[in-house]
Amino acid sequence: MLLGRLEMTNRQYYQLVQNYRRRRARPAVDGRVEAWFLRRAARELRQRAMAQRALERVLPARWLKAVRVEIVKEGAVTIAVRDVVIGAEMQRDRVRLQRELGRTVRGLRRVHISLAAGRG
């Protein structure tokens, strides 16, 4: 008699398995998001390093201490300048700078020059 109560049918077993699959915890993050983020960050770092090296070849030596590449995104590079005088000279020379950087860095179409006073 007791044995009859413990037996289960195929349908009951199938339902138990389905219920277990539904309740089973799934990871909140499966690794694809992190991999995408790391690939994107690595690409942006490579572009930024490439733009910085190109900038060092293009600019006069006296400007290099006051200039750094801040952001390279969507075909635009933002150059941070710590010296107002050098920033004004770079603004005057921006078209030539954009042309020469565009030749060196693939996909670069715009150059933005921003005053980064007080930043290291």
HUJODA-V527117 format. One record per pair of residues at least 4 apart in sequence whose C-alpha atoms are under 7 Angstrom apart, sorted by the first residue. I is the first residue (numbers start at 1). J is the second residue. D is the distance in whole Angstrom. If there is no record, write none. Layout:
i=I j=J d=D
i=I j=J d=D
This chain:
i=2 j=6 d=7
i=3 j=7 d=7
i=8 j=12 d=6
i=8 j=13 d=7
i=9 j=13 d=6
i=10 j=14 d=6
i=11 j=15 d=6
i=12 j=16 d=6
i=13 j=17 d=6
i=14 j=18 d=6
i=15 j=19 d=6
i=16 j=20 d=6
i=17 j=21 d=6
i=18 j=22 d=6
i=19 j=23 d=6
i=20 j=24 d=6
i=31 j=35 d=6
i=32 j=36 d=6
i=33 j=37 d=6
i=34 j=38 d=6
i=35 j=39 d=6
i=36 j=40 d=6
i=37 j=41 d=6
i=38 j=42 d=6
i=39 j=43 d=6
i=40 j=44 d=6
i=41 j=45 d=6
i=42 j=46 d=6
i=43 j=47 d=6
i=44 j=48 d=6
i=44 j=72 d=7
i=45 j=49 d=6
i=46 j=50 d=6
i=47 j=51 d=6
i=47 j=72 d=6
i=48 j=52 d=6
i=48 j=69 d=7
i=48 j=71 d=7
i=48 j=72 d=6
i=49 j=53 d=6
i=50 j=54 d=6
i=50 j=105 d=7
i=51 j=55 d=6
i=51 j=105 d=6
i=52 j=56 d=6
i=52 j=68 d=7
i=52 j=69 d=6
i=53 j=57 d=6
i=54 j=58 d=6
i=54 j=101 d=6
i=54 j=104 d=6
i=55 j=59 d=6
i=55 j=101 d=7
i=56 j=64 d=7
i=59 j=63 d=7
i=59 j=64 d=7
i=60 j=64 d=7
i=63 j=67 d=6
i=63 j=86 d=7
i=66 j=81 d=6
i=66 j=82 d=5
i=66 j=83 d=6
i=67 j=79 d=7
i=67 j=80 d=6
i=67 j=81 d=5
i=67 j=82 d=7
i=68 j=79 d=6
i=68 j=80 d=5
i=68 j=81 d=7
i=69 j=78 d=6
i=69 j=79 d=5
i=69 j=80 d=6
i=70 j=78 d=5
i=70 j=79 d=6
i=70 j=80 d=6
i=71 j=77 d=6
i=71 j=78 d=5
i=72 j=76 d=6
i=72 j=77 d=4
i=72 j=78 d=6
i=73 j=77 d=7
i=75 j=107 d=5
i=75 j=108 d=4
i=75 j=109 d=5
i=75 j=110 d=6
i=76 j=108 d=6
i=76 j=109 d=6
i=76 j=110 d=5
i=76 j=111 d=6
i=77 j=110 d=6
i=77 j=111 d=5
i=77 j=112 d=6
i=78 j=111 d=6
i=78 j=112 d=5
i=78 j=113 d=6
i=78 j=114 d=7
i=79 j=112 d=6
i=79 j=113 d=5
i=79 j=114 d=6
i=80 j=113 d=6
i=80 j=114 d=5
i=80 j=115 d=6
i=80 j=116 d=5
i=81 j=87 d=6
i=81 j=114 d=6
i=81 j=115 d=5
i=81 j=116 d=5
i=82 j=115 d=6
i=82 j=116 d=5
i=82 j=117 d=5
i=82 j=118 d=7
i=83 j=87 d=6
i=84 j=88 d=6
i=84 j=115 d=7
i=85 j=89 d=6
i=86 j=90 d=6
i=87 j=91 d=6
i=87 j=115 d=7
i=88 j=92 d=6
i=89 j=93 d=6
i=90 j=94 d=6
i=91 j=113 d=7
i=93 j=97 d=6
i=94 j=98 d=6
i=95 j=99 d=6
i=96 j=100 d=6
i=97 j=101 d=6
i=98 j=102 d=6
i=98 j=110 d=6
i=98 j=111 d=6
i=99 j=103 d=6
i=100 j=104 d=7
i=101 j=105 d=6
i=102 j=106 d=7
i=102 j=108 d=5
i=102 j=109 d=6
